[in-house]
Amino acid sequence: MPLFGDDQGKTEKPTPARLAQSRQKGDTPLSRELVQGAVMLSAALMVWAIGDWLVDSFSHVMRMGFTLGVGRRIDDIPYIQREILAVATTVLWPFVTLVLTVVLVTLAVGYSQIGVKVSNQVIGFKLEKINPTSNFKKVFNAQALVKTAFAAVKLLVLGGIMYLVMGHRWHSLLRLHEQPIAAAASEVADLALLLLLLVSSFAVAIAVIDVFWQRYSHEERNKMTKQEVEDERKRAEGDPHIKQRQKRARTDLLRHRMMEAVPQADVIVVNPTHYSVALRYDRKIDPAPTVVAKGVDEVALRIREIARENDVPLMEDPPLARAMFRGVKVGQTIPEKFYQAVAVILSHVYRLKQIA
């Protein structure tokens, strides 16, 4: 049985397009263990850093509660409002500092793993979510087994941490009632903070392993068959047969336009056996003689045929025909290096037209 599903033959790594599609569906390599561990550790560190501030704030609130209304009438509404506002202000800032830190750490650790992207496909009702068969497969698969193993390891380690921290303190904890309230509270708070720091540090350490596991399992879930990779490559690059047909269509269209431009040419420079280059020189629109059509072999022959049908003169100059065929694109004016040779040909053509 395959480790991550029932699909056979999926041996290829997922392509960027497949990973993007998976992300669009909400399937990302997010390690929730890392988020939980980071939140616990940040909360522990913040409690350690601002613990005195929190304790002083709540102590002050308790003292205010015991003295509230002493010497005052119970219907003194403005006084009661001021006292409630003072209580809220006293506990607000340390509490907001703690909560805001936890929220920012949650967002930072979560989005640093997967980035920020909104997906509409994640939201909404899906029938497969209530399908017993698909849910059974989600419960009894490799990922579920790994999660169970993680939970078992965490439970064992947490039990070990509890024993190491509290094993030699049971006697003192059982005698807390004999101590002053402040001393007992301080001892419990220190013990709780120590446990929180150790547990959260362990959670972060084991979460690092979970990060690599999530990335590995995400890649395994999205592996592709060789045929899927080939199909995706064709979609990205285009089917070679379709591209060939498109190229042939563009070539045919360009050739058709060239043939339409041959009758407007002033001269066809030819190599009698292979090359034909049609030149037009209209002083009103052309800064220099312009190549309006060119071809080799069959195309060159067709250019010559159209030229004869439209009384466009043919001039033989094999070196010039070959050079312009290779060096000038259709629609471009000729370079300066061809000016003198072309000028000689055009002047000869103009004389022939005057004689005719």
FILOTI-740702 format. One record per residue (C-alpha): residue in one letter; x, y, z. Coordinates in nm, 2 decimals. Layout:
<site res="A" c1="X" c2="Y" c3="Z"/>
...
This chain:
<site res="M" c1="0.00" c2="0.00" c3="0.00"/>
<site res="P" c1="0.14" c2="0.34" c3="-0.09"/>
<site res="L" c1="0.25" c2="0.56" c3="0.20"/>
<site res="F" c1="0.06" c2="0.88" c3="0.11"/>
<site res="G" c1="-0.23" c2="0.76" c3="-0.11"/>
<site res="D" c1="-0.37" c2="0.51" c3="-0.35"/>
<site res="D" c1="-0.22" c2="0.66" c3="-0.67"/>
<site res="Q" c1="0.04" c2="0.44" c3="-0.83"/>
<site res="G" c1="0.34" c2="0.55" c3="-1.04"/>
<site res="K" c1="0.37" c2="0.90" c3="-0.88"/>
<site res="T" c1="0.75" c2="0.91" c3="-0.87"/>
<site res="E" c1="0.82" c2="1.26" c3="-1.00"/>
<site res="K" c1="0.87" c2="1.57" c3="-0.78"/>
<site res="P" c1="0.58" c2="1.82" c3="-0.81"/>
<site res="T" c1="0.63" c2="2.10" c3="-1.05"/>
<site res="P" c1="0.59" c2="2.47" c3="-0.94"/>
<site res="A" c1="0.25" c2="2.47" c3="-1.12"/>
<site res="R" c1="0.13" c2="2.17" c3="-0.92"/>
<site res="L" c1="0.25" c2="2.32" c3="-0.60"/>
<site res="A" c1="0.07" c2="2.64" c3="-0.68"/>
<site res="Q" c1="-0.25" c2="2.45" c3="-0.76"/>
<site res="S" c1="-0.21" c2="2.26" c3="-0.43"/>
<site res="R" c1="-0.16" c2="2.59" c3="-0.24"/>
<site res="Q" c1="-0.47" c2="2.73" c3="-0.41"/>
<site res="K" c1="-0.67" c2="2.44" c3="-0.26"/>
<site res="G" c1="-0.53" c2="2.51" c3="0.09"/>
<site res="D" c1="-0.27" c2="2.23" c3="0.10"/>
<site res="T" c1="0.04" c2="2.39" c3="0.24"/>
<site res="P" c1="0.34" c2="2.25" c3="0.44"/>
<site res="L" c1="0.24" c2="2.44" c3="0.76"/>
<site res="S" c1="0.38" c2="2.30" c3="1.08"/>
<site res="R" c1="0.12" c2="2.38" c3="1.35"/>
<site res="E" c1="0.35" c2="2.23" c3="1.60"/>
<site res="L" c1="0.60" c2="2.51" c3="1.53"/>
<site res="V" c1="0.32" c2="2.77" c3="1.57"/>
<site res="Q" c1="0.21" c2="2.62" c3="1.90"/>
<site res="G" c1="0.56" c2="2.59" c3="2.03"/>
<site res="A" c1="0.65" c2="2.95" c3="1.93"/>
<site res="V" c1="0.34" c2="3.08" c3="2.09"/>
<site res="M" c1="0.40" c2="2.90" c3="2.42"/>
<site res="L" c1="0.77" c2="3.01" c3="2.43"/>
<site res="S" c1="0.69" c2="3.37" c3="2.35"/>
<site res="A" c1="0.42" c2="3.37" c3="2.61"/>
<site res="A" c1="0.66" c2="3.22" c3="2.87"/>
<site res="L" c1="0.93" c2="3.48" c3="2.78"/>
<site res="M" c1="0.68" c2="3.76" c3="2.80"/>
<site res="V" c1="0.55" c2="3.64" c3="3.14"/>
<site res="W" c1="0.91" c2="3.62" c3="3.26"/>
<site res="A" c1="0.98" c2="3.97" c3="3.13"/>
<site res="I" c1="0.67" c2="4.15" c3="3.24"/>
<site res="G" c1="0.56" c2="3.92" c3="3.52"/>
<site res="D" c1="0.62" c2="4.18" c3="3.79"/>
<site res="W" c1="0.42" c2="4.43" c3="3.59"/>
<site res="L" c1="0.13" c2="4.19" c3="3.56"/>
<site res="V" c1="0.14" c2="4.09" c3="3.93"/>
<site res="D" c1="0.16" c2="4.45" c3="4.05"/>
<site res="S" c1="-0.13" c2="4.55" c3="3.82"/>
<site res="F" c1="-0.36" c2="4.28" c3="3.94"/>
<site res="S" c1="-0.25" c2="4.34" c3="4.30"/>
<site res="H" c1="-0.34" c2="4.71" c3="4.27"/>
<site res="V" c1="-0.67" c2="4.62" c3="4.12"/>
<site res="M" c1="-0.75" c2="4.39" c3="4.41"/>
<site res="R" c1="-0.66" c2="4.66" c3="4.66"/>
<site res="M" c1="-0.88" c2="4.90" c3="4.47"/>
<site res="G" c1="-1.16" c2="4.65" c3="4.49"/>
<site res="F" c1="-1.14" c2="4.61" c3="4.87"/>
<site res="T" c1="-1.14" c2="4.99" c3="4.92"/>
<site res="L" c1="-1.40" c2="5.07" c3="4.65"/>
<site res="G" c1="-1.69" c2="5.27" c3="4.79"/>
<site res="V" c1="-1.55" c2="5.32" c3="5.14"/>
<site res="G" c1="-1.70" c2="5.65" c3="5.26"/>
<site res="R" c1="-1.90" c2="5.68" c3="4.94"/>
<site res="R" c1="-2.26" c2="5.64" c3="4.86"/>
<site res="I" c1="-2.35" c2="5.35" c3="4.63"/>
<site res="D" c1="-2.54" c2="5.57" c3="4.40"/>
<site res="D" c1="-2.24" c2="5.80" c3="4.33"/>
<site res="I" c1="-2.23" c2="5.70" c3="3.96"/>
<site res="P" c1="-1.95" c2="5.94" c3="3.84"/>
<site res="Y" c1="-1.72" c2="5.80" c3="4.12"/>
<site res="I" c1="-1.80" c2="5.44" c3="4.03"/>
<site res="Q" c1="-1.73" c2="5.51" c3="3.66"/>
<site res="R" c1="-1.40" c2="5.67" c3="3.74"/>
<site res="E" c1="-1.29" c2="5.37" c3="3.95"/>
<site res="I" c1="-1.40" c2="5.12" c3="3.69"/>
<site res="L" c1="-1.20" c2="5.31" c3="3.42"/>
<site res="A" c1="-0.90" c2="5.32" c3="3.65"/>
<site res="V" c1="-0.92" c2="4.95" c3="3.71"/>
<site res="A" c1="-0.94" c2="4.88" c3="3.33"/>
<site res="T" c1="-0.65" c2="5.11" c3="3.26"/>
<site res="T" c1="-0.44" c2="4.95" c3="3.52"/>
<site res="V" c1="-0.47" c2="4.60" c3="3.38"/>
<site res="L" c1="-0.51" c2="4.69" c3="3.02"/>
<site res="W" c1="-0.16" c2="4.77" c3="2.91"/>
<site res="P" c1="0.03" c2="4.46" c3="3.05"/>
<site res="F" c1="-0.26" c2="4.24" c3="2.93"/>
<site res="V" c1="-0.26" c2="4.40" c3="2.58"/>
<site res="T" c1="0.12" c2="4.37" c3="2.57"/>
<site res="L" c1="0.11" c2="4.00" c3="2.64"/>
<site res="V" c1="-0.18" c2="3.93" c3="2.40"/>
<site res="L" c1="-0.04" c2="4.14" c3="2.12"/>
<site res="T" c1="0.30" c2="3.97" c3="2.14"/>
<site res="V" c1="0.13" c2="3.62" c3="2.12"/>
<site res="V" c1="-0.08" c2="3.73" c3="1.82"/>
<site res="L" c1="0.22" c2="3.88" c3="1.63"/>
<site res="V" c1="0.43" c2="3.57" c3="1.70"/>
<site res="T" c1="0.15" c2="3.35" c3="1.57"/>
<site res="L" c1="0.11" c2="3.55" c3="1.25"/>
<site res="A" c1="0.49" c2="3.58" c3="1.19"/>
<site res="V" c1="0.56" c2="3.21" c3="1.25"/>
<site res="G" c1="0.26" c2="3.09" c3="1.05"/>
<site res="Y" c1="0.30" c2="3.32" c3="0.74"/>
<site res="S" c1="0.68" c2="3.28" c3="0.74"/>
<site res="Q" c1="0.62" c2="2.92" c3="0.65"/>
<site res="I" c1="0.37" c2="2.95" c3="0.38"/>
<site res="G" c1="0.35" c2="3.32" c3="0.28"/>
<site res="V" c1="0.04" c2="3.53" c3="0.24"/>
<site res="K" c1="-0.21" c2="3.42" c3="-0.02"/>
<site res="V" c1="-0.59" c2="3.44" c3="-0.03"/>
<site res="S" c1="-0.76" c2="3.13" c3="-0.18"/>
<site res="N" c1="-1.14" c2="3.12" c3="-0.25"/>
<site res="Q" c1="-1.12" c2="2.74" c3="-0.29"/>
<site res="V" c1="-1.05" c2="2.69" c3="0.08"/>
<site res="I" c1="-1.38" c2="2.86" c3="0.18"/>
<site res="G" c1="-1.71" c2="2.69" c3="0.12"/>
<site res="F" c1="-1.89" c2="2.36" c3="0.16"/>
<site res="K" c1="-1.74" c2="2.05" c3="0.01"/>
<site res="L" c1="-1.92" c2="1.72" c3="-0.01"/>
<site res="E" c1="-1.61" c2="1.51" c3="0.05"/>
<site res="K" c1="-1.57" c2="1.67" c3="0.39"/>
<site res="I" c1="-1.86" c2="1.46" c3="0.51"/>
<site res="N" c1="-1.78" c2="1.16" c3="0.31"/>
<site res="P" c1="-1.72" c2="0.87" c3="0.56"/>
<site res="T" c1="-1.49" c2="0.69" c3="0.32"/>
<site res="S" c1="-1.26" c2="0.99" c3="0.26"/>
<site res="N" c1="-1.26" c2="1.08" c3="0.63"/>
<site res="F" c1="-1.17" c2="0.72" c3="0.72"/>
<site res="K" c1="-0.87" c2="0.74" c3="0.49"/>
<site res="K" c1="-0.76" c2="1.06" c3="0.66"/>
<site res="V" c1="-0.78" c2="0.90" c3="1.00"/>
<site res="F" c1="-0.59" c2="0.58" c3="0.90"/>
<site res="N" c1="-0.29" c2="0.69" c3="0.69"/>
<site res="A" c1="0.07" c2="0.77" c3="0.74"/>
<site res="Q" c1="0.02" c2="1.13" c3="0.85"/>
<site res="A" c1="-0.22" c2="1.03" c3="1.11"/>
<site res="L" c1="0.02" c2="0.77" c3="1.24"/>
<site res="V" c1="0.30" c2="1.03" c3="1.25"/>
<site res="K" c1="0.08" c2="1.27" c3="1.44"/>
<site res="T" c1="-0.01" c2="1.00" c3="1.69"/>
<site res="A" c1="0.36" c2="0.92" c3="1.73"/>
<site res="F" c1="0.43" c2="1.29" c3="1.79"/>
<site res="A" c1="0.16" c2="1.31" c3="2.05"/>
<site res="A" c1="0.29" c2="1.00" c3="2.23"/>
<site res="V" c1="0.65" c2="1.14" c3="2.23"/>
<site res="K" c1="0.53" c2="1.47" c3="2.36"/>
<site res="L" c1="0.33" c2="1.31" c3="2.63"/>
<site res="L" c1="0.62" c2="1.10" c3="2.75"/>
<site res="V" c1="0.86" c2="1.40" c3="2.74"/>
<site res="L" c1="0.62" c2="1.63" c3="2.92"/>
<site res="G" c1="0.57" c2="1.37" c3="3.19"/>
<site res="G" c1="0.95" c2="1.35" c3="3.22"/>
<site res="I" c1="0.98" c2="1.73" c3="3.25"/>
<site res="M" c1="0.71" c2="1.73" c3="3.51"/>
<site res="Y" c1="0.88" c2="1.47" c3="3.72"/>
<site res="L" c1="1.23" c2="1.63" c3="3.69"/>
<site res="V" c1="1.09" c2="1.97" c3="3.79"/>
<site res="M" c1="0.84" c2="1.87" c3="4.06"/>
<site res="G" c1="0.98" c2="1.54" c3="4.18"/>
<site res="H" c1="1.19" c2="1.69" c3="4.46"/>
<site res="R" c1="0.94" c2="1.97" c3="4.54"/>
<site res="W" c1="0.64" c2="1.76" c3="4.64"/>
<site res="H" c1="0.71" c2="1.80" c3="5.01"/>
<site res="S" c1="0.74" c2="2.18" c3="4.99"/>
<site res="L" c1="0.43" c2="2.21" c3="4.77"/>
<site res="L" c1="0.23" c2="2.00" c3="5.01"/>
<site res="R" c1="0.32" c2="2.25" c3="5.29"/>
<site res="L" c1="0.24" c2="2.57" c3="5.10"/>
<site res="H" c1="-0.06" c2="2.63" c3="5.33"/>
<site res="E" c1="0.19" c2="2.68" c3="5.61"/>
<site res="Q" c1="0.37" c2="2.97" c3="5.43"/>
<site res="P" c1="0.25" c2="3.33" c3="5.40"/>
<site res="I" c1="0.03" c2="3.39" c3="5.10"/>
<site res="A" c1="0.29" c2="3.61" c3="4.92"/>
<site res="A" c1="0.57" c2="3.35" c3="4.96"/>
<site res="A" c1="0.34" c2="3.06" c3="4.86"/>
<site res="A" c1="0.21" c2="3.25" c3="4.55"/>
<site res="S" c1="0.57" c2="3.34" c3="4.46"/>
<site res="E" c1="0.68" c2="2.98" c3="4.48"/>
<site res="V" c1="0.39" c2="2.86" c3="4.27"/>
<site res="A" c1="0.44" c2="3.13" c3="4.01"/>
<site res="D" c1="0.82" c2="3.05" c3="3.98"/>
<site res="L" c1="0.74" c2="2.68" c3="3.94"/>
<site res="A" c1="0.47" c2="2.74" c3="3.68"/>
<site res="L" c1="0.70" c2="2.98" c3="3.48"/>
<site res="L" c1="0.98" c2="2.72" c3="3.49"/>
<site res="L" c1="0.75" c2="2.45" c3="3.37"/>
<site res="L" c1="0.62" c2="2.68" c3="3.09"/>
<site res="L" c1="0.97" c2="2.77" c3="2.97"/>
<site res="L" c1="1.09" c2="2.41" c3="2.97"/>
<site res="V" c1="0.77" c2="2.27" c3="2.80"/>
<site res="S" c1="0.77" c2="2.55" c3="2.54"/>
<site res="S" c1="1.14" c2="2.50" c3="2.46"/>
<site res="F" c1="1.08" c2="2.13" c3="2.41"/>
<site res="A" c1="0.78" c2="2.21" c3="2.19"/>
<site res="V" c1="0.99" c2="2.43" c3="1.97"/>
<site res="A" c1="1.26" c2="2.17" c3="1.95"/>
<site res="I" c1="1.02" c2="1.89" c3="1.84"/>
<site res="A" c1="0.85" c2="2.14" c3="1.61"/>
<site res="V" c1="1.17" c2="2.17" c3="1.41"/>
<site res="I" c1="1.14" c2="1.81" c3="1.32"/>
<site res="D" c1="0.78" c2="1.86" c3="1.23"/>
<site res="V" c1="0.87" c2="2.13" c3="0.99"/>
<site res="F" c1="1.09" c2="1.90" c3="0.79"/>
<site res="W" c1="0.82" c2="1.63" c3="0.81"/>
<site res="Q" c1="0.55" c2="1.86" c3="0.68"/>
<site res="R" c1="0.76" c2="1.97" c3="0.39"/>
<site res="Y" c1="0.85" c2="1.61" c3="0.30"/>
<site res="S" c1="0.49" c2="1.48" c3="0.33"/>
<site res="H" c1="0.36" c2="1.78" c3="0.13"/>
<site res="E" c1="0.60" c2="1.69" c3="-0.15"/>
<site res="E" c1="0.50" c2="1.33" c3="-0.13"/>
<site res="R" c1="0.13" c2="1.41" c3="-0.15"/>
<site res="N" c1="0.18" c2="1.62" c3="-0.46"/>
<site res="K" c1="0.41" c2="1.39" c3="-0.65"/>
<site res="M" c1="0.32" c2="1.33" c3="-1.01"/>
<site res="T" c1="0.34" c2="1.06" c3="-1.27"/>
<site res="K" c1="0.57" c2="1.10" c3="-1.57"/>
<site res="Q" c1="0.27" c2="1.15" c3="-1.79"/>
<site res="E" c1="0.14" c2="1.43" c3="-1.57"/>
<site res="V" c1="0.47" c2="1.61" c3="-1.58"/>
<site res="E" c1="0.48" c2="1.57" c3="-1.96"/>
<site res="D" c1="0.12" c2="1.70" c3="-2.00"/>
<site res="E" c1="0.20" c2="2.00" c3="-1.78"/>
<site res="R" c1="0.51" c2="2.07" c3="-1.98"/>
<site res="K" c1="0.30" c2="2.07" c3="-2.30"/>
<site res="R" c1="0.05" c2="2.30" c3="-2.14"/>
<site res="A" c1="0.32" c2="2.54" c3="-2.03"/>
<site res="E" c1="0.52" c2="2.53" c3="-2.35"/>
<site res="G" c1="0.25" c2="2.44" c3="-2.59"/>
<site res="D" c1="0.20" c2="2.12" c3="-2.78"/>
<site res="P" c1="0.49" c2="2.08" c3="-3.04"/>
<site res="H" c1="0.24" c2="1.98" c3="-3.31"/>
<site res="I" c1="0.03" c2="2.29" c3="-3.24"/>
<site res="K" c1="0.33" c2="2.51" c3="-3.23"/>
<site res="Q" c1="0.45" c2="2.37" c3="-3.56"/>
<site res="R" c1="0.12" c2="2.44" c3="-3.72"/>
<site res="Q" c1="0.11" c2="2.79" c3="-3.58"/>
<site res="K" c1="0.46" c2="2.85" c3="-3.71"/>
<site res="R" c1="0.36" c2="2.72" c3="-4.05"/>
<site res="A" c1="0.06" c2="2.94" c3="-4.05"/>
<site res="R" c1="0.27" c2="3.25" c3="-3.96"/>
<site res="T" c1="0.51" c2="3.15" c3="-4.24"/>
<site res="D" c1="0.23" c2="3.11" c3="-4.49"/>
<site res="L" c1="0.08" c2="3.45" c3="-4.39"/>
<site res="L" c1="0.42" c2="3.62" c3="-4.42"/>
<site res="R" c1="0.48" c2="3.46" c3="-4.76"/>
<site res="H" c1="0.13" c2="3.57" c3="-4.87"/>
<site res="R" c1="0.20" c2="3.93" c3="-4.77"/>
<site res="M" c1="0.54" c2="3.92" c3="-4.94"/>
<site res="M" c1="0.38" c2="3.80" c3="-5.26"/>
<site res="E" c1="0.13" c2="4.08" c3="-5.25"/>
<site res="A" c1="0.41" c2="4.33" c3="-5.22"/>
<site res="V" c1="0.61" c2="4.20" c3="-5.52"/>
<site res="P" c1="0.40" c2="4.39" c3="-5.78"/>
<site res="Q" c1="0.48" c2="4.72" c3="-5.60"/>
<site res="A" c1="0.86" c2="4.65" c3="-5.61"/>
<site res="D" c1="1.09" c2="4.85" c3="-5.84"/>
<site res="V" c1="1.33" c2="4.56" c3="-5.91"/>
<site res="I" c1="1.40" c2="4.20" c3="-5.82"/>
<site res="V" c1="1.77" c2="4.13" c3="-5.76"/>
<site res="V" c1="1.82" c2="3.76" c3="-5.83"/>
<site res="N" c1="2.07" c2="3.48" c3="-5.83"/>
<site res="P" c1="1.92" c2="3.28" c3="-6.12"/>
<site res="T" c1="1.92" c2="2.95" c3="-5.94"/>
<site res="H" c1="1.84" c2="3.02" c3="-5.58"/>
<site res="Y" c1="1.78" c2="3.37" c3="-5.44"/>
<site res="S" c1="1.53" c2="3.65" c3="-5.51"/>
<site res="V" c1="1.51" c2="3.99" c3="-5.33"/>
<site res="A" c1="1.24" c2="4.24" c3="-5.41"/>
<site res="L" c1="1.33" c2="4.61" c3="-5.36"/>
<site res="R" c1="1.11" c2="4.91" c3="-5.35"/>
<site res="Y" c1="1.22" c2="5.27" c3="-5.34"/>
<site res="D" c1="0.96" c2="5.53" c3="-5.31"/>
<site res="R" c1="1.11" c2="5.86" c3="-5.22"/>
<site res="K" c1="0.79" c2="5.98" c3="-5.05"/>
<site res="I" c1="0.78" c2="5.69" c3="-4.79"/>
<site res="D" c1="1.12" c2="5.51" c3="-4.80"/>
<site res="P" c1="1.43" c2="5.68" c3="-4.66"/>
<site res="A" c1="1.63" c2="5.41" c3="-4.85"/>
<site res="P" c1="1.56" c2="5.11" c3="-5.07"/>
<site res="T" c1="1.35" c2="4.86" c3="-4.88"/>
<site res="V" c1="1.33" c2="4.49" c3="-4.90"/>
<site res="V" c1="0.96" c2="4.40" c3="-4.95"/>
<site res="A" c1="1.00" c2="4.03" c3="-5.03"/>
<site res="K" c1="1.27" c2="3.77" c3="-5.04"/>
<site res="G" c1="1.30" c2="3.40" c3="-5.08"/>
<site res="V" c1="1.51" c2="3.10" c3="-5.17"/>
<site res="D" c1="1.45" c2="2.81" c3="-5.41"/>
<site res="E" c1="1.07" c2="2.76" c3="-5.46"/>
<site res="V" c1="0.98" c2="3.10" c3="-5.29"/>
<site res="A" c1="1.24" c2="3.27" c3="-5.50"/>
<site res="L" c1="1.10" c2="3.11" c3="-5.82"/>
<site res="R" c1="0.75" c2="3.23" c3="-5.72"/>
<site res="I" c1="0.87" c2="3.59" c3="-5.66"/>
<site res="R" c1="1.02" c2="3.59" c3="-6.01"/>
<site res="E" c1="0.70" c2="3.45" c3="-6.16"/>
<site res="I" c1="0.49" c2="3.72" c3="-6.00"/>
<site res="A" c1="0.74" c2="3.98" c3="-6.11"/>
<site res="R" c1="0.72" c2="3.87" c3="-6.47"/>
<site res="E" c1="0.34" c2="3.88" c3="-6.45"/>
<site res="N" c1="0.35" c2="4.24" c3="-6.33"/>
<site res="D" c1="0.63" c2="4.36" c3="-6.55"/>
<site res="V" c1="0.87" c2="4.41" c3="-6.26"/>
<site res="P" c1="1.23" c2="4.40" c3="-6.39"/>
<site res="L" c1="1.47" c2="4.12" c3="-6.28"/>
<site res="M" c1="1.83" c2="4.21" c3="-6.24"/>
<site res="E" c1="2.10" c2="3.94" c3="-6.19"/>
<site res="D" c1="2.36" c2="4.01" c3="-5.93"/>
<site res="P" c1="2.43" c2="3.68" c3="-5.74"/>
<site res="P" c1="2.67" c2="3.83" c3="-5.47"/>
<site res="L" c1="2.43" c2="4.12" c3="-5.39"/>
<site res="A" c1="2.12" c2="3.89" c3="-5.39"/>
<site res="R" c1="2.28" c2="3.65" c3="-5.15"/>
<site res="A" c1="2.42" c2="3.93" c3="-4.92"/>
<site res="M" c1="2.08" c2="4.11" c3="-4.90"/>
<site res="F" c1="1.89" c2="3.78" c3="-4.84"/>
<site res="R" c1="2.11" c2="3.70" c3="-4.55"/>
<site res="G" c1="2.16" c2="4.05" c3="-4.41"/>
<site res="V" c1="1.82" c2="4.23" c3="-4.45"/>
<site res="K" c1="1.48" c2="4.13" c3="-4.31"/>
<site res="V" c1="1.16" c2="4.19" c3="-4.50"/>
<site res="G" c1="1.03" c2="4.54" c3="-4.43"/>
<site res="Q" c1="1.38" c2="4.68" c3="-4.35"/>
<site res="T" c1="1.58" c2="4.93" c3="-4.55"/>
<site res="I" c1="1.91" c2="4.81" c3="-4.68"/>
<site res="P" c1="2.23" c2="4.90" c3="-4.49"/>
<site res="E" c1="2.46" c2="5.17" c3="-4.63"/>
<site res="K" c1="2.71" c2="4.91" c3="-4.75"/>
<site res="F" c1="2.46" c2="4.81" c3="-5.02"/>
<site res="Y" c1="2.38" c2="5.17" c3="-5.13"/>
<site res="Q" c1="2.62" c2="5.19" c3="-5.41"/>
<site res="A" c1="2.54" c2="4.85" c3="-5.56"/>
<site res="V" c1="2.17" c2="4.90" c3="-5.54"/>
<site res="A" c1="2.19" c2="5.26" c3="-5.68"/>
<site res="V" c1="2.36" c2="5.12" c3="-5.99"/>
<site res="I" c1="2.08" c2="4.86" c3="-6.03"/>
<site res="L" c1="1.81" c2="5.12" c3="-5.97"/>
<site res="S" c1="1.96" c2="5.37" c3="-6.21"/>
<site res="H" c1="1.98" c2="5.10" c3="-6.48"/>
<site res="V" c1="1.61" c2="5.01" c3="-6.41"/>
<site res="Y" c1="1.50" c2="5.38" c3="-6.44"/>
<site res="R" c1="1.69" c2="5.42" c3="-6.77"/>
<site res="L" c1="1.52" c2="5.11" c3="-6.91"/>
<site res="K" c1="1.18" c2="5.25" c3="-6.81"/>
<site res="Q" c1="1.26" c2="5.58" c3="-6.98"/>
<site res="I" c1="1.36" c2="5.40" c3="-7.29"/>
<site res="A" c1="1.04" c2="5.19" c3="-7.28"/>
